[in-house]
Amino acid sequence: MKRWKLASDNKPCPSAVHSRVVVTGMAGTGKSTFSRQLAAKTGLPLIHLDLHAWRPGWVRVPDDELIETQRSLLAGQRWIVDSNDVDYQLLVTRADTLVIIATPWWVCSWRAFRRGLRRPAETQLPEGCEESFSQRIGDEWGIVWRNWQNRKTVPENDRRLAKRCADHMDVHLLSTKQELADFLRRFPERLELGHVRRLSRFRRPAYAARPTRVCGAGHGTR
């Protein structure tokens, strides 16, 4: 695999405790699937942050309350978070690894289009939130439109996020199925608290975030 380093990063790669991982990317990149695979291999607890962002009946949790929930969830020493909405300050102070999945926008949109027609069996919904067929169509096909609208800004945002985070943690931008598979294969298996191991990093110019969140405009919530 080719290794890419951010232009601003001319330091040697340090060793890291890879036990606090944030996975982000455009809606439809496969964040949840990848996070489940990573959790199964490493034994790290998996947090789908979207499940904590809604109250019964699809009532959105206020931002300040969601940040407090994040602070509590990320207080542990071992976890994988699947989300575009991690507070930036919590990201840089708590995470030791950031994975940005940079699947092309048209692939993400095609996946969202298919999800609108048929929800994957492994999909989890927030407690007390039901989803009708028409609601799912509107949600997923809306992602198709937003991904097209933001096909240029999302990559630019992710690059900025990667540069901002490069001094605080390991940053990986994975664009292909092969890169995702290689990352999973190289990641230490069944991590124990305090286990330290050097991990080869594949760095590429990445994309990014709003001022306080990991996700950029157009990332969506899935």
N, C-alpha and C positions, 0 to 999 in steps of 0.2 A: 504494500500500500504506500502511496505517496504521502509524505508528510508536508504539511503546510504550516507556516508560522505567521502569526500576525506581524505586520510590518513594524509595529511598535514594540514587539517583544524580541529583545536580543539577549535575554538572560537564559542560562541553562534551565532545563525543566527540573523542578524540585520533586522530591518524593512527596507523597500525599496520602492521607488516610481517606480512601475513596469510600466513604460510608454515608455521605450526605449529598445526594444527587438531585438536581433539578433538570427535568426534561421539558423542553418547550419547542414551539414551532407553529407554523401556520395551521389553521384548522384543516384536518384531513391528512396531515403528514404521517399519522400512525403513532402519535405520542403514547396513547394508552396501550396499544399492542406492544410497542417496544418496552414501555415501562413494566408491563407484566412479565415480559421475557427476562428483563434484567432482574426483576425481583425474584423470579423463580430460580435464576442462576445463582444470585448472590445471597439470597435469604434476607435481604433488606426489606423492612416493612414498606408497603406501597400506600401512598396517600394520593387519591384522586381529588384534587382540591375543588373541582367543580361540584362535587357532592356536598361540600360544605358551604357553597355559595348561594344556595336556594333554600327557602323555607317551604313547607307544604303549600301546594297550590301555585307553585312557581313564583313565589314572592322573593325578590332579590334581597339578599342580606346587605345591609348598608356597608359602605366601604370601610368605615372605622371599625365596625364590628368584625368584618372579615379579616382585617389586619390583626386584630387581637386573636382571632381563631388561628390564623397562620402562626402567630408568635407562640401560641401554645403547642400547635402541632409540630413546629420545627425546633422545639426546645430539646427534643431528644438527640441522641448521638448517632442514630442509625435510621436512615429513611431514604426513600425515593419519592419525589413529588412530581406528579404529572400535571402541569398547568402552565398557562400563559399569564397568570395573574398574581404571581408571587411578588410581594412588596420588594422593591429594589434594595432597600437597606437591610432587610432580612436576608435577601439573597447573598449579598456580599459579606455579611457577618456570620451566616450560618452554613452556607453551602461550601463544599470543597470541590464539587464537580458540576459544571454546566454543560448539558448536551443540547445543542440546537439542531433539530432535524430540518434539513433544508430541501425537502422534496419539491420538485417543480410544481408551480401553482396549478397547472392543468391536470396533473395527477391527483393533487389534493381535491380539486373541484370534481373530478370524475368519481372519486371515492365518496364525496359528500352527496353527489347526485344519486349514486347507488344506495347509500344509507337512507336517503329519503324514501326510496321505494321499499326497502327492506332493512329493518334495524338488525344489526349483528346480534347474535345470541348472547355475546358476552357484555353487551352494553349495560351499564348501571345507571339508574336514574336516582336523583336525590330523594330522600325519604318523603313520602306524601305527595310526590309529583307524578302524575300520570301523563302519558303522551298519546294523543290521538294520531291517526294517520295524517290528517290534514295539518295538524300542528307540526309533525315531523317533516312533512313535505316543505312547509313554509320555512322551518328552521334550516334544514339541510340545503335546500335549493337557494336559500338566501346566502348561505356560505359560498355557493358556487359563484354568485354575482359579486360578493365582496372580495373573494380571492382574485377575480379578474380585475376588479377596480384597484386592488392594492398589489398587483403583481410586481410592481417596481419598488414601491415604498417598503414592503415587508423585507425583501433582501437588504435594502439599505439600512433599515432599522436594526436588523439582526447583526449586521457588520458593526454597527455602533455599540450594540450591547456586548458583543464579544470583546471589543477593544476595551470597554469600560471594566469588564470583569477579569481581563487577562492577568492583572496584577494581584488578584484576590483568590483565584482558584484555577483549576484545570478547565480549559474551555475546548470543546470539541464541536465542530460543525460537520455533520454527516449528511451527504447528499444522495447517496445511492444505497440500494439494498446490500451491496457488497460491503460498503463501509459500515453499515449498521451491523452486519454479521461479524465483521472483523472486530468491531468494538466489543461486541458481546463475548467473542471468543477470547479476547485478551483481558477482559475484566476479571479480577480475582474472584474465585468461586467461594460462596458461603462465608462472607466476611464476618469476622468476629470483632467486637469492640476493641479498638486499640491496634488492630492489625494494620501494619504499614507495608505498602508495597509500591514500588515504582511502576507506573503504567505508561507505556508508550503512548504519546499523544499525537493525534492527527489534527493539526490545527489548520484552519483555513480562514480566510477573511469571511466573517459571518454577518448576521443581521440584527433587529433589537427592540427597544422598549420605549414606552412612555416614561415620563420622569420618575414615577414611583413603582412601575410594574414591569415585569419581564416582557409581557406581550407588547408588540407594536400595533399600530393601526392595521386592521384587517386580519389579525391573527384569528379572531373569533374565539369561541369558548370550547371547541371540541378538538 
